[in-house]
Amino acid sequence: MITLSLPSPAQPLLPPSSKTLNPSRQNIIPSSDSRKNPNFEPLKNSLIRQLDVGHLRHAISTLDLMTQQKAPPDLTTYSILLKSCIRFRNFQLGKLVHRKLIQSGLELDSVVSNTLISLYSKCSDTETARSIFEGMGSRRDLVSWSAMVSCYANNNMEWQAICTFLDMLELGFYPNEYCFTAMIRACSNAKYSWIGEIIYGSVLKTGYFEADVCVGCELIDMFAKSSGDLGSAYKVFEKMPERNLVTWTLMITRFAQLGCARDAIDMFLDMELSGYAPDRFTYSSVLSACTELGLLALGKQLHSRVICFGLALAVCVGCSLVNMCAKCAADGLVDDSRKAFYRMPAHNVMSWTTIITAYVQSGECDKEAIGQQLSQPDQFSFSSVLKACVNLSDPYIGEQVYGYAVKLGLASVNCVGNSLISMYAKSGRMEDA
């Protein structure tokens, strides 16, 4: 049994002093050699311009050029480059930049270290993130602790997130809205929801509930995911002083997912009356609600709207349309589902799962039917379809797909074989795997 002791609500949770939050700037100043080199500023500015337009590899080439021309990059340059790798989700290049940073011999400040924690968190490399965090020693600030709590929360290591949060409190750091958001995310399950409710009370009393809409969104998710308590989730929604499209869409989605399809549609109408324009995720959820209630006519009206707004090509919308057509069609045929599937510009495991489910429901799921869908197959298509069969827990369909892959000479490709092994293993057929 653990004791969760938060700072007294009577005293607002103010962030640490600026002295604690502001990292030392001594290492950000370039060396005297760099400053004397006339190429330093032009090369650094060129690198920043390349990052502004998303040319990460060009920027790394410029980084190397700075070293070659004896104008070595400073910590600011590395920090900007690392943050760009995170923003564009190119984590492998981020790791490359980290290796170059190590080779440079520069002593890291808290800003760069915190960025590295975020990088490895998004790579699901919690061990490296923890190693960087531990190595910071006394340089750890509130951002460092929040990043580590978030790292664990985002990688399904809820207990570690909670323990890290408690360690932070013991050392005298005061959580801000970002740290609270990560902590609430860690409590979004039945096991730790009681801790989440304590956090909820604290953010209400200390004013952080009003400080950031993300806090409210995480609380909605916590109640919905931990116990399916949509009543409490909706109370959070109603208390939020500020709501945006993400908040409305989240509430609609949770209603649709947890069997309250009528409430999801009613909330969708309220959202539009409040002046918010739905996005692809909103339409995907409300289409799912129409499917649940068998409201094909309303679904078709929404389908017309997503076409008008240019959202019909989104994978999540396409999957919802495929599913709606399959479940609501009076004749039980999959022609409309097939058309919706073909309109999608790209397919992934989710879209293949949806269309194969449509075939299964209609009784048309055979090798020829799937073969028609795989009109221009490659190894990645077969791999995705086999993974979809894993989702359906139906290895028989997967075997038909694999037979088709053998016929086309693609069965020996690693990704196809690995997907087949995974399908058998998850179906309990270890000998076949």
N, C-alpha and C positions, 0 to 999 in steps of 0.2 A: 504494500500500500504506500503510495507516495503522497506527500503533502505539497499542495500547490499554493504557494504564497506569493500573491501579486502585490505590488505597491499599493498603499492605501488609496482608495478612490477619492478620499477627501482632498488629496493633493493631486492635481492633474499630472499625468505622466509626461513630463517635459523631457525632450531629448537631452542627451548629454551636452555639456558646454561645447562651444565652437572649438575650444582647444582640443577636445576629444575627437570631434568629428572631422576636423580639417587635417588631412595628412601632412606630414612634413614635406616641404617643397624643395628641400635641399638637393634631392637627386633628380628633380625634374629639370633643373637648370643644366643645359648642356655643358660639357667640359670646355675648358678654355681653348683647347685645340679645335673643337667643333665650332666654337663661336668665331675663331679666327679664320676658319675656312670659308671663303666666299660662296662655296657651293651648298653650305648647310641649309640656309633658309629657302633658297629656290627649290632644292630637292625635297625638303620637308613639305613645302606648299604644294609641290607637284603631287606628292603622295596623298595629301589630304584631298586634293581635287579628284584624284583617281578613286578614292574611297567614296566621295560624294556621289559618284555615278555608278558605284557598285563594282568597279574593276579591281577586285581583291588581288588577283595574281599580278597585275601590273604594279600594284602598290607594293607587293612583296619584292618584286624585282627592283623597284626604286629603293626599298629598304636595303637590299644587298648593294646597290650602287652607292648609297651613302657610305657604307662601310669601306667599299673599294676605293672611294675617293677621299678617304681619311676625314670624313665628316660623319662620324658614327651617330646613329639615332639616339635621342634622349628618351627618357621614360614616357614623356607625353606622346611621342610618336608611337611607341609600342602600345600604350594604353588605347590610343585612338584606333589603331589597327586591330587590336584584340576585340574591342567593342564592335567594330564593323563586322568582324567574323561572326560574332554572336548574333548581330542584327540580321545578317544575311544567312544565318544558320549553316555556315560553312565551318563546321567544327574541326575538321581535319586540318584546314589551313590555320585555324586558331592554335592547334597543337604545334604546328610548324613554327608559328610566330613565337610560341612559348619556348621552343628549343633554341631559336635564334636569340631570344632574350637571355636565356641561361648562358649561352656562349658569349654574349656581350660582356658579361661580368658586372653589369649594373646591379646595384643593391636595390631591391624592390621596395616601394612604398606601399601604404595600405590601399591606395586607389588601384594600383596594378594587381596587387594580390587579391583584392575583392573581385576584380574582373575575372581573374583566373579561376576563382572558386565558382563563379557563375558559368564560365565556359565548361568546366569539367562536370558541373551539375547537369547541364543540358546534354552532355555526352553520356550521362548515367554512370560516370566514373567517380563514385562517391569516395573511394579510397584516396585518389589523387587530390580531390577537393579537400578532404579532411587533412591530408598531409600538408597542403599549403596553408590551411587554416591554423594548424598546430604550429607550423613554422613561423607564423607571424608573431607569436609571443605577445609582448606588451603592445605591439602595434595594432592589435585587434580592436576595432571600434564597433559601434552599433551596426554599421553596414555589414561588417564581417560576420557578426553573430546572426543577423537576419538572413544573410546569404546562405549560411550553413544550415539554419533551421529550414529554409526554403529548399535547399538541396535535398535534405532527407525527406521532407514532406512530398516533394515532387517525384521521388524515386521509391515510393512505397516503403519507406523506413520510418514509420510513424513514431515508434517508441524512441528512436534515436533523436528525432526532431524534438519530441517533448523533453527528453533529458537535456538536450543542448539548450533549449529555452530556459529550463530550470537553472542550469549552470550560469547562463547569462544573467538571470535575476540575482543569483547569489553573489555575483561579482559586481553588482550595483548598476548594471545597465538597465535603462528604462525602455521598454518596447515602444515602437512607434506603429503607425497603421500598417506598414509593410511587414513588420515582424508579426504583428497580430494576424494579418491575413495568412501568412505561411503557417502559423500555429493552428489556426482554425482549419486549414486544409488538412493538417495532420490528424485532426480530430473528426474527420468526416467519415467515420465508421462506427459501428455499434459498440466496439470495444472501448473507444476513448471519447465517445460523445459526451459523457458526463464532464470531462475536462473542457470540452468545447463549450458547454453551457456556462461554466465558470468564466471562461474567456468572454463569452457573450455579455455576461453581466458587467464585466470589467470595461469592455469597450463602450458600453452604454453609459456607465457612470463617469468615465473619464473623457468622453467627448470624441473618441476616435471613430465611433460609428458614423458620425456626421462628417468626419474628415476626408473619407475616401469611399467612393462607391464600391470599390473592390472588396472592402470589408463586408458590406451588406451582401454582395454576391456570394462570397465564401460562406457566410452564415446560412443563406438560402440553400446552398449545396450541402452544407453540413447536415441540416435537418432532413433534407430530402434523401441523401445517400445513407445516412447512419441508421435511420429508422423509418423512412418513408413518411415522415411527419410533415405532410404538405400544409397542414393547418398552421404549424409554427413557422414554416418557411414563408407562407403567405403573410403572416403577421410581421415578419421581418421586412418583407417587401413593402407592406403598407407603412411601416415606420420610417423607411428610408426617405430622408429629406430631398434627395436628388436621385432621379432614375434616368437611365439612358436606354438606348436600343439593346445593349447587352443584357441589362437587368430584365427588361420585358421578355426578351427571347429566352433567357435562362428559366424564368418562371413558367413560360408557355411550354418549354421543352420538358421540364420536370413534370408538369401536369400530364402531358402526353405520354411520357414514359411510364408513369406510375398509375395508369388506368383511369385518369380523370380527363378523358378526351373532351367531354362537353365543357369543362372548365377551361381547357386549353383554347378552344375555339372562342368562348366568351371573352377570354383575356386578350386574344388576338384582336377582336373587335374593339375592346376598350383601348388597346394600344393605338390602333389607327385613329380612334376618336381623340386620343391625346396628342395626335400630330406626329407620331413616329412612323417612318417609312420602313416596312419590313425588309430584311435582307435575306440571303439565300438560306441561312440557318433557321430564320423564323418560318419561312415558307415550308422548309423541309419538315419542321415539327408539326405545323398546323395541317399539312397534307397527311402526315401520319395519324393525326387525330381524326381527320375525315375518314381515313381507311378504317380505323377502329370502330367508328360509328356507322360505317357503310354509306356515308354521304357522298356518293359519286358525283351528283350534280354540283354540289359546292366545290368538290375537288376539281372538277373540270373548269369551273369559274376561276379558281385559283391558278390552275394550269395556264389559262389564257393570260392571266396577269403576269405570271413569271416569264412567259414568252415576251410580252410587251416590254417588260423591264430588263430583258436580256439576262435573266437568271436561270433559264431552263437548262443551260449547258453545265451548270455546277453539278458535281458528282452527287452531293448530298440531296439536292433537289431531284436529280434524275433517279436516284435509288428510291426516293419516296414515291415518285410517279410510277415507276415500274411495279412497286409493291401495291399501290392503290389500284392500278389497272388489273393486276392479277387477282386481288381479293374481292374487288367490287364488281367485276364484269359478270353480267347475268349469265352469259353462255359458258363461262369458265374457261374461255380460250385465252391465249397469251399473246394474241396479235398486237394489241395495244401496248402491252408490256414490252414486247420485242421492239416496237417502233420507238418507244421512249428510251430503250437501251441503246439502240442504234444512233439516236440523236446525241448521245453523250460523246464528247470529243476524245475522252480517255477513260480507261477502265482500271479499277483497282480491285482488291479482294472484296471490298464491301459491295461493289456493283455486281461482281460475278456471283457473290452469295445471293444477292437479291434476285437476279434473273434465274438462277438455277432453282431457287426456292419457288419462283413462279412456275417453272416447268413441273416441279414436283407436285405442287398443288393442283395443277391442271391435268396431271396424269400423262403429260407428254415428255417426260424426262427420259430420253433414251439417247443413245450414242449419236444418232442422226441429228436430233434436235440440238444437242450441244455442238455437234460438228458444224451446223449452220451458223451458230453464234461465233465459232472460231473460223470465220471465213478466210481470214488472213493471219493464221496463227504464227506465233514465234515462241521461243522457250519461256519468255516472261508471261505470256498469256496462259500457257499450260501450267506454269507454276502458280499463278493467281487462282486459276480454276481449281487446282488440287487443294489449295489452301481454303478455298470456299467450301469444298467438300468436307474439310475438317470441321468447319463451322457448322455444317449440317449433320455431322456425325453419321455420314452415309458413305462408307468406303466403296460400296457397289458402284455408285455413280463415278467415284474417282477412278475406279478400275477401268470403266469404259473410256474415260478421258485419257488415261494413261495408255490404253490400247491404241487410241487415235494418235497419241504422241509417238508411239513405237512405229506405227505405219508411216509417219512422216519423217522418221529418223531423228527425232528430237529427244528421245527418252534418255539418251546417254549424257545429256547436258546436266551439269551439277545441280543447278537450281531446280530442275524438274525432278531429278532423283531425290534430292533432299526433301522436296515437298511431299513426294510419295511416301518416303520413310516417316515423315512427321504425321501424315494422314493415318498410316497403319498404327503407329505408336499411340496416337491419341484415341484411336478406336479400340485399343486393347489387344491388337493383333501383333504382338511383339515378334513372333516367329516370322511373319510375312515381312515385317520391317527389317 
